[in-house]
Amino acid sequence: MKGTFSDYLIQSSSSYNLAEELPDVDLQLLKKRNAAIEKKLDKIRREKRLSWNSAHEKLLTWSLSGFSVLIYGFGSKRNFLDEFVKKKINGNYVALTIRGYFKNIKFKTCLFELLKAMDHTEDFLKDNTKSYNNFISNDCSIDSMIAKIQLLYNNSSTYFKNIFLIIHSIDSISIRQYLPAISQLSQLPFMSVIVSVDNIRWPLLWNNSMRCKMNFLYLKVSTFEEYDVELDHLYESQLPPWLGALSDNSREQCKLEQLNSILNCLTPSHIQVVNTIATLQLEYGYAAEDQLLKSLKSSMTVTTKSSLSQLLIELFTHDVLSKQFLNDSENKNGKIIYKLKLSSELIKEYLNNLV
């Protein structure tokens, strides 16, 4: 597809003629389109994999040249990094992989594995259990373990092969507290740090001092692969609270929490539309389209029926609203009404929380 994604959005919105009322969703058509999109994505993924070898070579060269490498781009980088370790690292170097998408990261355990890779003295290897308990105890801080690693390097007469520290999803919440420690490790001459990021706000993770220590080179790798494994570990095999929000089989007590989760991802205009519908629905039992438009015009949230339709489309996508015709008369002359999928008690609670 030619042009940028933003160009595509502009072209799509300009060519789409919003009707006076929102069209019904054709689920069969959506399934066919989704299947076609998935087929195209599979083709793109296969093509992207063909370029992985050259990207792996570049990644290895940069790492051995003393740089840390940050990998960014669309899609999960898990398979890309695992294949890099398998083809370029195993048998040649030592690799320590930290999977940041795990909910609970045991960073001290990772540092202990690094110490084992470095310290080959008999005293250390004679009783790993005792050493492990000493280092993992609460009395032993991460800073002291890093100091031990630095001391081993400074005092050793042995030539250290590069040790690759591979960190998946370094921008995940579970690993952010260890970023200062990781920046210290990246300063070691024999340490090659390779990290992947998935959040668009990753540049905000580091302050200037940490960024200078990391000495990043940036490599764009767009795999377009799904985040299935990462999400499974993030939510520990439980569905996220926003998935399937407000569906018929949702528990009543969770619906308000789910609605708030959805609204946190939407714009202030969407929130104002929901607030207005909630107010009208509590008073009249529903929000008539003409009443809704009049109220939103007075608050300058929308100016035309088309602008209201655009906001409503997003709410329908998240299954927040239902659209009905008064007296079940489904014709263009019928009065269109909207309802939040909440009970009157939950709507009261929602509006009370706004005060």
C-alpha positions as CSV (number, residue, x, y, z in Angstrom):
1,M,0.0,0.0,0.0
2,K,1.5,3.3,-1.1
3,G,1.7,6.3,1.3
4,T,1.9,6.4,5.0
5,F,-0.7,5.0,7.4
6,S,-1.8,8.6,8.3
7,D,-2.4,9.3,4.6
8,Y,-4.5,6.1,4.4
9,L,-6.6,7.3,7.4
10,I,-7.2,10.7,5.8
11,Q,-8.2,9.1,2.5
12,S,-10.5,6.7,4.2
13,S,-12.3,9.3,6.3
14,S,-12.7,11.7,3.3
15,S,-14.1,9.0,1.1
16,Y,-16.5,7.6,3.7
17,N,-19.9,9.2,3.5
18,L,-21.5,9.1,6.9
19,A,-25.2,8.3,6.7
20,E,-27.8,10.1,8.7
21,E,-27.9,7.0,10.9
22,L,-25.2,4.5,11.7
23,P,-25.3,1.4,9.5
24,D,-25.8,-2.1,11.0
25,V,-22.6,-4.2,11.3
26,D,-22.4,-7.1,8.9
27,L,-20.5,-9.7,11.0
28,Q,-20.0,-12.1,8.2
29,L,-18.4,-9.4,6.1
30,L,-16.2,-8.5,9.0
31,K,-15.1,-12.1,9.4
32,K,-14.2,-12.3,5.7
33,R,-12.2,-9.1,5.9
34,N,-10.4,-10.2,9.0
35,A,-9.5,-13.5,7.3
36,A,-8.2,-11.6,4.3
37,I,-6.2,-9.3,6.5
38,E,-4.7,-12.2,8.4
39,K,-3.7,-13.8,5.1
40,K,-1.9,-10.7,4.0
41,L,-0.2,-10.4,7.4
42,D,1.1,-14.0,7.2
43,K,2.6,-13.1,3.8
44,I,4.2,-10.0,5.2
45,R,5.6,-12.0,8.2
46,R,7.2,-14.6,5.9
47,E,8.8,-11.8,3.8
48,K,10.1,-10.1,6.9
49,R,11.7,-13.3,8.2
50,L,13.8,-13.5,5.0
51,S,15.7,-10.3,6.1
52,W,16.3,-11.6,9.7
53,N,19.8,-13.0,8.9
54,S,21.2,-9.7,7.7
55,A,19.6,-8.0,10.7
56,H,21.2,-10.6,13.0
57,E,24.6,-9.9,11.4
58,K,24.2,-6.2,12.0
59,L,23.1,-6.8,15.6
60,L,26.1,-9.0,16.3
61,T,28.6,-6.6,14.7
62,W,27.2,-3.6,16.6
63,S,27.2,-5.5,19.9
64,L,30.8,-6.7,19.6
65,S,31.8,-3.1,18.7
66,G,30.9,-1.9,22.2
67,F,27.4,-0.6,21.6
68,S,24.2,-1.5,23.3
69,V,21.4,-2.2,20.8
70,L,17.8,-1.2,21.1
71,I,15.3,-3.0,18.8
72,Y,12.0,-1.4,18.0
73,G,9.3,-1.8,15.4
74,F,5.8,-3.2,14.8
75,G,5.1,-6.6,16.3
76,S,6.6,-9.0,18.8
77,K,10.4,-9.3,18.7
78,R,10.5,-12.5,20.8
79,N,11.1,-14.9,17.9
80,F,13.6,-12.6,16.3
81,L,15.7,-12.4,19.4
82,D,15.4,-16.1,20.2
83,E,16.6,-17.0,16.7
84,F,19.5,-14.5,17.1
85,V,20.6,-16.3,20.2
86,K,20.2,-19.7,18.6
87,K,22.1,-18.9,15.3
88,K,24.7,-16.3,16.4
89,I,25.4,-16.7,20.1
90,N,25.0,-20.4,21.1
91,G,28.4,-22.1,20.9
92,N,30.3,-18.9,20.5
93,Y,29.4,-16.7,23.4
94,V,27.4,-16.8,26.7
95,A,23.9,-15.4,26.6
96,L,21.8,-14.4,29.6
97,T,18.2,-13.8,28.5
98,I,15.7,-11.8,30.7
99,R,12.1,-12.0,29.5
100,G,10.7,-8.7,30.7
101,Y,7.2,-9.6,29.8
102,F,7.0,-12.0,32.8
103,K,5.0,-10.4,35.5
104,N,7.5,-11.1,38.3
105,I,11.2,-10.7,37.3
106,K,13.8,-12.2,39.7
107,F,16.6,-9.9,38.8
108,K,19.0,-11.1,41.6
109,T,18.7,-14.6,40.2
110,C,19.7,-13.3,36.8
111,L,22.7,-11.5,38.3
112,F,23.7,-14.7,40.1
113,E,23.7,-16.6,36.8
114,L,26.0,-13.9,35.4
115,L,28.3,-14.3,38.4
116,K,28.4,-18.1,37.7
117,A,29.4,-17.4,34.1
118,M,32.2,-15.2,35.2
119,D,33.6,-16.8,38.4
120,H,35.2,-20.2,37.7
121,T,37.1,-20.4,41.0
122,E,36.7,-23.6,43.0
123,D,35.4,-21.8,46.1
124,F,32.5,-20.4,44.1
125,L,31.7,-23.5,42.2
126,K,32.1,-25.9,45.1
127,D,28.9,-25.0,46.7
128,N,26.5,-23.1,44.4
129,T,23.6,-23.5,46.8
130,K,25.5,-21.7,49.6
131,S,26.6,-19.0,47.2
132,Y,23.1,-18.6,45.8
133,N,21.6,-18.2,49.3
134,N,24.2,-15.6,50.2
135,F,23.7,-13.5,47.1
136,I,19.9,-13.8,46.9
137,S,19.4,-12.9,50.6
138,N,17.8,-9.6,51.4
139,D,21.1,-8.5,52.9
140,C,22.8,-8.6,49.5
141,S,21.7,-5.7,47.3
142,I,21.7,-5.5,43.6
143,D,24.4,-2.8,43.7
144,S,26.6,-5.0,45.8
145,M,26.2,-7.8,43.2
146,I,27.1,-5.5,40.4
147,A,30.1,-4.4,42.4
148,K,31.1,-8.0,42.7
149,I,30.8,-8.5,39.0
150,Q,32.9,-5.4,38.4
151,L,35.5,-6.7,40.9
152,L,35.7,-10.0,39.2
153,Y,36.4,-8.4,35.9
154,N,39.1,-6.0,37.3
155,N,41.0,-8.6,39.3
156,S,40.8,-11.5,36.8
157,S,43.7,-12.4,34.6
158,T,41.4,-14.4,32.4
159,Y,40.2,-13.0,29.1
160,F,36.4,-12.6,29.2
161,K,34.5,-13.5,26.1
162,N,31.6,-11.2,25.5
163,I,28.5,-12.0,27.5
164,F,25.3,-11.1,25.8
165,L,22.5,-9.7,28.0
166,I,19.3,-10.1,26.0
167,I,16.3,-8.3,27.6
168,H,12.9,-8.8,26.0
169,S,10.4,-5.9,26.5
170,I,12.6,-3.7,28.6
171,D,9.8,-1.2,28.7
172,S,7.5,-3.5,30.6
173,I,6.4,-2.4,34.1
174,S,8.0,-5.4,35.8
175,I,11.6,-4.5,34.7
176,R,11.5,-0.7,34.9
177,Q,12.9,-0.6,38.5
178,Y,16.0,-2.4,37.3
179,L,16.9,0.1,34.5
180,P,19.6,1.9,36.6
181,A,21.3,-1.5,37.3
182,I,21.1,-2.5,33.6
183,S,22.7,0.8,32.6
184,Q,25.6,0.0,35.0
185,L,26.0,-3.5,33.5
186,S,26.2,-2.0,30.0
187,Q,29.3,-0.1,31.1
188,L,31.3,-3.4,31.5
189,P,33.6,-3.8,28.4
190,F,32.7,-7.5,28.1
191,M,29.0,-7.0,28.4
192,S,26.9,-6.7,25.2
193,V,23.4,-5.5,26.1
194,I,20.5,-6.0,23.6
195,V,17.0,-4.9,24.4
196,S,13.6,-4.8,22.7
197,V,10.9,-2.2,23.3
198,D,7.1,-2.3,22.5
199,N,5.7,0.8,24.0
200,I,5.6,4.0,21.9
201,R,6.6,6.0,25.0
202,W,9.9,4.0,25.5
203,P,12.1,7.2,25.0
204,L,10.7,8.4,28.4
205,L,12.2,5.4,30.2
206,W,15.7,6.7,30.6
207,N,17.1,10.0,32.0
208,N,20.1,11.5,30.2
209,S,22.6,9.9,32.5
210,M,21.2,6.4,31.9
211,R,20.9,7.0,28.2
212,C,24.6,8.0,28.0
213,K,25.6,4.9,29.9
214,M,23.6,2.6,27.7
215,N,25.2,4.0,24.5
216,F,22.4,2.8,22.3
217,L,22.4,2.1,18.6
218,Y,18.8,1.7,17.3
219,L,17.7,-1.1,15.0
220,K,14.2,-1.2,13.5
221,V,12.8,-4.7,13.2
222,S,9.1,-4.9,12.2
223,T,8.0,-8.5,12.5
224,F,4.2,-7.9,12.5
225,E,4.0,-10.9,14.8
226,E,1.3,-11.3,17.5
227,Y,2.1,-10.7,21.2
228,D,0.3,-13.9,22.3
229,V,3.0,-15.2,24.6
230,E,3.8,-11.8,26.1
231,L,0.2,-11.2,26.9
232,D,-0.3,-14.7,28.3
233,H,2.5,-14.0,30.8
234,L,1.4,-10.4,31.5
235,Y,-2.1,-11.4,32.6
236,E,-1.0,-14.9,33.9
237,S,-3.5,-16.8,31.7
238,Q,-6.4,-14.6,32.9
239,L,-8.3,-12.3,30.5
240,P,-7.5,-8.6,30.9
241,P,-10.3,-6.6,32.5
242,W,-11.1,-4.7,29.3
243,L,-11.5,-7.7,27.1
244,G,-15.1,-8.5,26.3
245,A,-16.2,-5.5,28.3
246,L,-19.9,-5.0,28.9
247,S,-20.9,-8.2,27.2
248,D,-24.1,-9.9,28.2
249,N,-22.3,-12.6,30.3
250,S,-20.2,-10.0,32.2
251,R,-20.7,-10.0,35.9
252,E,-22.8,-7.1,36.9
253,Q,-20.4,-5.8,39.5
254,C,-17.6,-5.6,37.0
255,K,-19.4,-3.7,34.3
256,L,-18.7,-0.2,35.7
257,E,-15.1,-1.0,36.2
258,Q,-14.9,-2.2,32.6
259,L,-16.6,0.9,31.3
260,N,-14.1,3.1,33.1
261,S,-11.2,1.0,31.6
262,I,-12.6,1.7,28.1
263,L,-13.1,5.4,28.7
264,N,-9.5,5.8,30.0
265,C,-8.4,4.9,26.4
266,L,-10.8,7.3,24.7
267,T,-10.8,11.1,24.2
268,P,-12.5,13.7,26.4
269,S,-15.2,14.1,23.6
270,H,-16.1,10.4,23.9
271,I,-16.3,10.7,27.6
272,Q,-18.6,13.7,27.3
273,V,-20.9,11.8,25.0
274,V,-21.1,8.9,27.5
275,N,-21.8,11.3,30.4
276,T,-24.6,13.0,28.4
277,I,-26.1,9.7,27.4
278,A,-25.9,8.5,31.1
279,T,-27.7,11.7,32.3
280,L,-30.5,11.4,29.7
281,Q,-30.9,7.7,30.2
282,L,-31.2,8.1,34.0
283,E,-33.9,10.7,33.5
284,Y,-35.9,9.3,30.5
285,G,-34.8,5.7,30.3
286,Y,-32.9,6.3,27.1
287,A,-31.1,9.1,25.2
288,A,-33.0,10.2,22.1
289,E,-30.7,11.1,19.2
290,D,-32.2,14.6,18.8
291,Q,-31.9,15.3,22.6
292,L,-28.3,14.0,22.6
293,L,-27.3,16.1,19.7
294,K,-28.9,19.3,21.2
295,S,-27.2,18.7,24.5
296,L,-23.8,18.1,23.0
297,K,-24.1,21.1,20.7
298,S,-24.8,23.3,23.7
299,S,-21.6,22.1,25.4
300,M,-19.6,22.5,22.1
301,T,-18.7,18.8,22.1
302,V,-20.0,18.4,18.6
303,T,-21.3,20.8,16.0
304,T,-23.0,18.5,13.5
305,K,-24.7,15.1,13.3
306,S,-21.8,13.7,11.3
307,S,-19.3,14.6,14.1
308,L,-21.6,12.9,16.6
309,S,-21.8,9.8,14.4
310,Q,-18.0,9.6,14.3
311,L,-17.8,9.6,18.1
312,L,-20.6,7.0,18.4
313,I,-18.8,4.7,16.0
314,E,-16.0,4.3,18.5
315,L,-18.4,3.6,21.3
316,F,-20.2,1.0,19.3
317,T,-16.8,-0.6,18.5
318,H,-16.1,-1.0,22.2
319,D,-19.7,-2.4,22.8
320,V,-20.5,0.4,25.2
321,L,-23.8,1.4,23.6
322,S,-26.8,-0.1,22.1
323,K,-28.9,1.5,19.3
324,Q,-32.6,1.0,19.2
325,F,-35.7,2.4,17.4
326,L,-38.5,3.6,19.6
327,N,-41.5,1.3,19.4
328,D,-39.2,-1.2,17.5
329,S,-40.1,0.6,14.3
330,E,-37.0,0.1,12.2
331,N,-37.4,2.7,9.5
332,K,-35.9,6.0,8.7
333,N,-38.8,7.9,10.2
334,G,-38.5,6.0,13.5
335,K,-37.0,7.8,16.5
336,I,-33.5,6.6,17.2
337,I,-32.4,6.2,20.8
338,Y,-29.2,5.1,22.5
339,K,-28.6,3.3,25.7
340,L,-25.6,2.5,27.8
341,K,-25.4,-1.2,28.7
342,L,-25.7,-0.5,32.4
343,S,-28.4,-0.8,34.9
344,S,-30.0,2.3,36.4
345,E,-28.1,1.7,39.7
346,L,-24.7,1.5,37.9
347,I,-25.5,4.7,35.9
348,K,-26.3,6.5,39.2
349,E,-23.0,5.3,40.6
350,Y,-21.1,6.3,37.5
351,L,-22.6,9.8,37.5
352,N,-22.0,10.2,41.3
353,N,-18.3,9.4,40.7
354,L,-18.1,12.3,38.3
355,V,-18.8,14.8,41.1
